[in-house]
């Protein structure tokens, strides 16, 4: 219930302050395990994607946040699960595999950290690994305007038009003996599609 209330509030604020627009919502699968991938250049991005997509999203948050009692309860209710910074992400990837196999939708930012200049950085391979391991679709999303609204280093957002472009679900192939090659190929394909969606959002 709390998730739904905060989601509605976030969408209202984004609509009022940033005239947010979304295209491609019909591409979002109504149910079943799903990985949502997006470009990432602002702290606003998780809120934006969570507010505009029709499904509840689960996402990673740094482990330190879970040590604050009140905050721990809040972010868990919002779908967060802990990840340890500076260590291997095997535990986090295993958690994501379990979530999507259980029919949940998980939001990932394959760039790993926010872009410093608004350009899409190199994608890491975690999303591709999970997609292959769990055999679930990947939904590409592009956010245009969040960098201008609240770039890295900003304390507060400024009113700027924000557009979200959703692409068609992608499916990774499972080819015996070519697992690594397929993961690498799929990662590059994901990045190309997200970049294409970003260009499309910027032309409207």
BALOBA-1460 file (C-alpha; in Angstrom, 3 decimals):
// residues 204
<rec num="1" residu="x" x="0.000" y="0.000" z="0.000"/>
<rec num="2" residu="x" x="2.804" y="2.411" z="0.917"/>
<rec num="3" residu="x" x="4.475" y="1.738" z="-2.432"/>
<rec num="4" residu="x" x="1.300" y="2.664" z="-4.307"/>
<rec num="5" residu="x" x="0.797" y="5.866" z="-2.316"/>
<rec num="6" residu="x" x="4.382" y="7.065" z="-2.789"/>
<rec num="7" residu="x" x="4.314" y="6.068" z="-6.459"/>
<rec num="8" residu="x" x="1.198" y="8.189" z="-7.048"/>
<rec num="9" residu="x" x="2.722" y="11.100" z="-5.124"/>
<rec num="10" residu="x" x="5.982" y="10.879" z="-7.087"/>
<rec num="11" residu="x" x="4.119" y="10.855" z="-10.394"/>
<rec num="12" residu="x" x="2.057" y="13.892" z="-9.351"/>
<rec num="13" residu="x" x="5.186" y="15.848" z="-8.393"/>
<rec num="14" residu="x" x="6.989" y="14.836" z="-11.594"/>
<rec num="15" residu="x" x="4.003" y="15.886" z="-13.672"/>
<rec num="16" residu="x" x="3.618" y="19.196" z="-11.851"/>
<rec num="17" residu="x" x="7.292" y="20.131" z="-11.628"/>
<rec num="18" residu="x" x="8.786" y="18.534" z="-14.730"/>
<rec num="19" residu="x" x="5.825" y="18.023" z="-17.117"/>
<rec num="20" residu="x" x="6.969" y="14.407" z="-17.394"/>
<rec num="21" residu="x" x="5.885" y="12.415" z="-20.446"/>
<rec num="22" residu="x" x="6.138" y="8.690" z="-21.070"/>
<rec num="23" residu="x" x="5.817" y="6.728" z="-24.273"/>
<rec num="24" residu="x" x="5.770" y="2.965" z="-24.733"/>
<rec num="25" residu="x" x="4.011" y="1.936" z="-21.507"/>
<rec num="26" residu="x" x="2.132" y="-0.676" z="-23.543"/>
<rec num="27" residu="x" x="5.424" y="-2.555" z="-23.962"/>
<rec num="28" residu="x" x="5.615" y="-3.311" z="-20.223"/>
<rec num="29" residu="x" x="4.645" y="-6.959" z="-19.579"/>
<rec num="30" residu="x" x="1.748" y="-7.100" z="-17.123"/>
<rec num="31" residu="x" x="3.215" y="-9.990" z="-15.153"/>
<rec num="32" residu="x" x="6.147" y="-12.364" z="-14.937"/>
<rec num="33" residu="x" x="9.814" y="-11.879" z="-14.154"/>
<rec num="34" residu="x" x="11.289" y="-8.786" z="-15.761"/>
<rec num="35" residu="x" x="14.540" y="-6.823" z="-15.801"/>
<rec num="36" residu="x" x="14.164" y="-3.106" z="-16.452"/>
<rec num="37" residu="x" x="17.347" y="-1.372" z="-17.651"/>
<rec num="38" residu="x" x="17.818" y="2.352" z="-18.018"/>
<rec num="39" residu="x" x="20.453" y="5.007" z="-18.571"/>
<rec num="40" residu="x" x="21.530" y="6.710" z="-15.353"/>
<rec num="41" residu="x" x="22.716" y="10.274" z="-14.784"/>
<rec num="42" residu="x" x="20.707" y="11.542" z="-11.810"/>
<rec num="43" residu="x" x="19.544" y="10.521" z="-8.339"/>
<rec num="44" residu="x" x="16.051" y="11.153" z="-9.682"/>
<rec num="45" residu="x" x="16.215" y="8.201" z="-12.085"/>
<rec num="46" residu="x" x="14.972" y="5.401" z="-9.767"/>
<rec num="47" residu="x" x="12.038" y="7.587" z="-8.698"/>
<rec num="48" residu="x" x="11.234" y="8.499" z="-12.304"/>
<rec num="49" residu="x" x="11.202" y="4.929" z="-13.602"/>
<rec num="50" residu="x" x="9.315" y="3.652" z="-10.567"/>
<rec num="51" residu="x" x="6.685" y="6.385" z="-10.905"/>
<rec num="52" residu="x" x="5.913" y="5.955" z="-14.609"/>
<rec num="53" residu="x" x="5.974" y="2.174" z="-15.046"/>
<rec num="54" residu="x" x="2.768" y="0.327" z="-14.104"/>
<rec num="55" residu="x" x="4.496" y="-2.433" z="-12.113"/>
<rec num="56" residu="x" x="6.158" y="-2.463" z="-8.716"/>
<rec num="57" residu="x" x="9.918" y="-2.370" z="-9.161"/>
<rec num="58" residu="x" x="12.615" y="-3.827" z="-6.931"/>
<rec num="59" residu="x" x="16.047" y="-2.212" z="-6.870"/>
<rec num="60" residu="x" x="19.455" y="-2.270" z="-5.204"/>
<rec num="61" residu="x" x="20.411" y="0.181" z="-2.451"/>
<rec num="62" residu="x" x="23.698" y="0.539" z="-0.579"/>
<rec num="63" residu="x" x="23.888" y="-1.619" z="2.528"/>
<rec num="64" residu="x" x="24.515" y="1.311" z="4.881"/>
<rec num="65" residu="x" x="20.952" y="2.567" z="4.385"/>
<rec num="66" residu="x" x="19.572" y="-0.626" z="5.922"/>
<rec num="67" residu="x" x="21.338" y="0.059" z="9.232"/>
<rec num="68" residu="x" x="18.997" y="2.966" z="10.020"/>
<rec num="69" residu="x" x="15.895" y="1.351" z="11.637"/>
<rec num="70" residu="x" x="13.168" y="3.670" z="10.287"/>
<rec num="71" residu="x" x="14.815" y="4.029" z="6.885"/>
<rec num="72" residu="x" x="15.316" y="0.272" z="6.651"/>
<rec num="73" residu="x" x="11.583" y="-0.394" z="6.994"/>
<rec num="74" residu="x" x="10.735" y="2.358" z="4.517"/>
<rec num="75" residu="x" x="13.076" y="1.337" z="1.706"/>
<rec num="76" residu="x" x="12.261" y="-2.364" z="2.110"/>
<rec num="77" residu="x" x="8.573" y="-1.522" z="1.691"/>
<rec num="78" residu="x" x="9.552" y="0.350" z="-1.474"/>
<rec num="79" residu="x" x="11.259" y="-2.715" z="-2.940"/>
<rec num="80" residu="x" x="14.898" y="-2.073" z="-2.039"/>
<rec num="81" residu="x" x="17.399" y="-4.799" z="-1.199"/>
<rec num="82" residu="x" x="20.982" y="-4.292" z="0.053"/>
<rec num="83" residu="x" x="24.169" y="-4.441" z="-1.959"/>
<rec num="84" residu="x" x="27.667" y="-4.048" z="-0.550"/>
<rec num="85" residu="x" x="29.777" y="-1.407" z="-2.259"/>
<rec num="86" residu="x" x="33.365" y="-2.236" z="-3.114"/>
<rec num="87" residu="x" x="32.796" y="-5.989" z="-3.082"/>
<rec num="88" residu="x" x="31.798" y="-8.495" z="-5.696"/>
<rec num="89" residu="x" x="28.183" y="-8.333" z="-6.807"/>
<rec num="90" residu="x" x="27.614" y="-12.101" z="-6.810"/>
<rec num="91" residu="x" x="25.265" y="-11.930" z="-3.829"/>
<rec num="92" residu="x" x="23.265" y="-9.092" z="-5.389"/>
<rec num="93" residu="x" x="22.999" y="-10.915" z="-8.721"/>
<rec num="94" residu="x" x="21.789" y="-14.055" z="-6.954"/>
<rec num="95" residu="x" x="19.126" y="-11.985" z="-5.191"/>
<rec num="96" residu="x" x="18.000" y="-10.505" z="-8.512"/>
<rec num="97" residu="x" x="17.814" y="-13.946" z="-10.122"/>
<rec num="98" residu="x" x="15.612" y="-15.128" z="-7.239"/>
<rec num="99" residu="x" x="13.339" y="-12.090" z="-7.542"/>
<rec num="100" residu="x" x="12.743" y="-12.365" z="-11.283"/>
<rec num="101" residu="x" x="12.254" y="-16.131" z="-11.065"/>
<rec num="102" residu="x" x="9.555" y="-15.323" z="-8.528"/>
<rec num="103" residu="x" x="7.813" y="-13.109" z="-11.086"/>
<rec num="104" residu="x" x="9.091" y="-9.740" z="-9.812"/>
<rec num="105" residu="x" x="10.332" y="-6.781" z="-11.889"/>
<rec num="106" residu="x" x="13.809" y="-5.484" z="-11.003"/>
<rec num="107" residu="x" x="15.257" y="-2.126" z="-12.027"/>
<rec num="108" residu="x" x="18.949" y="-2.081" z="-12.967"/>
<rec num="109" residu="x" x="21.260" y="0.662" z="-14.177"/>
<rec num="110" residu="x" x="23.895" y="-1.200" z="-16.247"/>
<rec num="111" residu="x" x="26.251" y="1.794" z="-16.256"/>
<rec num="112" residu="x" x="26.840" y="1.074" z="-12.574"/>
<rec num="113" residu="x" x="27.010" y="4.721" z="-11.532"/>
<rec num="114" residu="x" x="25.650" y="8.050" z="-12.696"/>
<rec num="115" residu="x" x="27.032" y="9.627" z="-15.851"/>
<rec num="116" residu="x" x="29.072" y="12.764" z="-15.217"/>
<rec num="117" residu="x" x="28.130" y="14.428" z="-18.512"/>
<rec num="118" residu="x" x="24.739" y="12.984" z="-19.459"/>
<rec num="119" residu="x" x="26.229" y="10.626" z="-22.050"/>
<rec num="120" residu="x" x="25.528" y="6.887" z="-21.789"/>
<rec num="121" residu="x" x="28.553" y="5.082" z="-20.391"/>
<rec num="122" residu="x" x="29.669" y="1.525" z="-21.053"/>
<rec num="123" residu="x" x="27.213" y="-1.093" z="-19.814"/>
<rec num="124" residu="x" x="28.303" y="-3.793" z="-17.393"/>
<rec num="125" residu="x" x="27.145" y="-7.368" z="-17.929"/>
<rec num="126" residu="x" x="25.039" y="-8.048" z="-14.818"/>
<rec num="127" residu="x" x="21.663" y="-7.536" z="-16.485"/>
<rec num="128" residu="x" x="22.611" y="-9.857" z="-19.345"/>
<rec num="129" residu="x" x="23.801" y="-12.504" z="-16.890"/>
<rec num="130" residu="x" x="20.509" y="-12.405" z="-14.976"/>
<rec num="131" residu="x" x="18.464" y="-12.466" z="-18.187"/>
<rec num="132" residu="x" x="20.340" y="-15.551" z="-19.355"/>
<rec num="133" residu="x" x="20.316" y="-17.290" z="-15.980"/>
<rec num="134" residu="x" x="16.614" y="-16.702" z="-15.300"/>
<rec num="135" residu="x" x="15.421" y="-16.604" z="-18.927"/>
<rec num="136" residu="x" x="13.343" y="-13.462" z="-18.431"/>
<rec num="137" residu="x" x="12.859" y="-10.479" z="-20.774"/>
<rec num="138" residu="x" x="14.711" y="-7.190" z="-20.492"/>
<rec num="139" residu="x" x="12.760" y="-3.952" z="-20.871"/>
<rec num="140" residu="x" x="14.912" y="-1.055" z="-22.179"/>
<rec num="141" residu="x" x="14.097" y="2.432" z="-20.883"/>
<rec num="142" residu="x" x="15.621" y="5.841" z="-21.644"/>
<rec num="143" residu="x" x="15.274" y="8.942" z="-19.481"/>
<rec num="144" residu="x" x="15.766" y="12.333" z="-21.137"/>
<rec num="145" residu="x" x="16.023" y="15.450" z="-18.992"/>
<rec num="146" residu="x" x="16.987" y="14.134" z="-15.561"/>
<rec num="147" residu="x" x="20.615" y="15.154" z="-16.131"/>
<rec num="148" residu="x" x="19.530" y="18.715" z="-16.815"/>
<rec num="149" residu="x" x="17.169" y="18.631" z="-13.821"/>
<rec num="150" residu="x" x="19.595" y="17.200" z="-11.281"/>
<rec num="151" residu="x" x="23.086" y="16.265" z="-12.476"/>
<rec num="152" residu="x" x="25.689" y="14.634" z="-10.288"/>
<rec num="153" residu="x" x="26.704" y="16.966" z="-7.459"/>
<rec num="154" residu="x" x="23.384" y="18.821" z="-7.317"/>
<rec num="155" residu="x" x="21.558" y="19.013" z="-4.010"/>
<rec num="156" residu="x" x="18.159" y="19.965" z="-5.401"/>
<rec num="157" residu="x" x="16.431" y="19.463" z="-8.784"/>
<rec num="158" residu="x" x="15.426" y="22.338" z="-11.023"/>
<rec num="159" residu="x" x="12.277" y="22.312" z="-13.193"/>
<rec num="160" residu="x" x="13.123" y="20.782" z="-16.573"/>
<rec num="161" residu="x" x="11.093" y="18.821" z="-19.097"/>
<rec num="162" residu="x" x="11.555" y="15.071" z="-18.593"/>
<rec num="163" residu="x" x="10.660" y="12.386" z="-21.127"/>
<rec num="164" residu="x" x="10.730" y="8.627" z="-20.657"/>
<rec num="165" residu="x" x="10.870" y="6.319" z="-23.665"/>
<rec num="166" residu="x" x="10.141" y="2.597" z="-23.217"/>
<rec num="167" residu="x" x="11.230" y="0.063" z="-25.811"/>
<rec num="168" residu="x" x="10.056" y="-3.421" z="-26.709"/>
<rec num="169" residu="x" x="11.128" y="-6.289" z="-24.413"/>
<rec num="170" residu="x" x="14.362" y="-8.005" z="-25.396"/>
<rec num="171" residu="x" x="15.191" y="-11.687" z="-25.061"/>
<rec num="172" residu="x" x="18.623" y="-13.237" z="-24.739"/>
<rec num="173" residu="x" x="19.428" y="-16.517" z="-26.457"/>
<rec num="174" residu="x" x="20.868" y="-19.489" z="-24.622"/>
<rec num="175" residu="x" x="23.426" y="-21.095" z="-26.895"/>
<rec num="176" residu="x" x="25.438" y="-24.016" z="-25.577"/>
<rec num="177" residu="x" x="29.139" y="-23.294" z="-25.473"/>
<rec num="178" residu="x" x="28.718" y="-19.595" z="-26.265"/>
<rec num="179" residu="x" x="27.471" y="-18.213" z="-22.964"/>
<rec num="180" residu="x" x="30.141" y="-15.535" z="-22.521"/>
<rec num="181" residu="x" x="29.897" y="-14.379" z="-26.116"/>
<rec num="182" residu="x" x="26.110" y="-14.115" z="-25.932"/>
<rec num="183" residu="x" x="26.233" y="-12.134" z="-22.686"/>
<rec num="184" residu="x" x="28.713" y="-9.668" z="-24.193"/>
<rec num="185" residu="x" x="26.700" y="-9.357" z="-27.401"/>
<rec num="186" residu="x" x="23.435" y="-8.823" z="-25.542"/>
<rec num="187" residu="x" x="24.989" y="-6.163" z="-23.323"/>
<rec num="188" residu="x" x="26.081" y="-4.190" z="-26.370"/>
<rec num="189" residu="x" x="22.657" y="-4.600" z="-27.957"/>
<rec num="190" residu="x" x="20.982" y="-3.301" z="-24.787"/>
<rec num="191" residu="x" x="23.182" y="-0.216" z="-24.764"/>
<rec num="192" residu="x" x="22.540" y="0.491" z="-28.441"/>
<rec num="193" residu="x" x="18.784" y="0.266" z="-27.943"/>
<rec num="194" residu="x" x="18.803" y="2.496" z="-24.854"/>
<rec num="195" residu="x" x="20.908" y="5.059" z="-26.755"/>
<rec num="196" residu="x" x="18.438" y="4.893" z="-29.643"/>
<rec num="197" residu="x" x="15.516" y="5.446" z="-27.279"/>
<rec num="198" residu="x" x="17.341" y="8.385" z="-25.737"/>
<rec num="199" residu="x" x="17.848" y="9.963" z="-29.162"/>
<rec num="200" residu="x" x="14.168" y="9.402" z="-29.920"/>
<rec num="201" residu="x" x="13.120" y="11.066" z="-26.666"/>
<rec num="202" residu="x" x="15.305" y="14.055" z="-27.488"/>
<rec num="203" residu="x" x="13.682" y="14.614" z="-30.882"/>
<rec num="204" residu="x" x="10.108" y="14.940" z="-29.635"/>
